[in-house]
Amino acid sequence: MNTASLLETVMIICFGISWPLSIRKMWTSRTTGGKSILFSCFILIGYFCGIGAKILSKNYNLAFIFYIINACMVTVDILLWIRNYRYEKAHK
């Protein structure tokens, strides 16, 4: 693994560390307060672009795996936001 790939992998891991914490908060709080669905969607688009770049360049390094893991976690976070939004609407 070259230095650029290593740095990219560390970057993706650092970004990904926050998602399990966000998922836990969204699961337990049952609220959308303080969470921007638009922001999460843009993050997900960014991860998909990273995945697409890796596929087009045929550069399947460790960062590629973490792009996929992070995209999955952001997807779960978005789905929990939708669940919480519906829960808030139903309990008004």
Secondary structure, DSSP 8 states (H G I E B T S, - for coil): --HHHHHHHHHHHHHHHHHHHHHHHHHHH---TT--HHHHHHHHHHHHHHHHHHHHHT---HHHHHHHHHHHHHHHHHHHHHHHHHHHHHT-
